[in-house]
Amino acid sequence: MMEFSEKSCTIKIDTDKCPSCETKACAEACKKFARGILEIDAEGRASVGQRSQEEILRLGTECLACEFACHFKGKDAIRIEIPINGFDEYLQKRQQA
């Protein structure tokens, strides 16, 4: 499992699924729709190992393209978590109404 953070989200990738992925769609989507921070390493796994945490924070666009591409064309190995302040409280209010 690989995990890294951009400005307001956390990307989690189950890299055990990557070697058997034929499309490597996540890296292609990152290159096409963002700044290409996600690459494929020598073992066929998604990686940001070539970047420092500072570079990831600076270059990350939070476009979500890697997650969509992996879900629809890859092995569904990527989850992006985006915390929303106050969301839990909002849901509680909606349930009481």
Secondary structure by P-SEA (a helix, b strand, c coil): cbbbbcccbbbbbccccccccccaaaaaaaaaccccccccccccccccccccaaaaaacccccaaaaaaaaccccccbbbbbbbcaaaaaaaaaaac
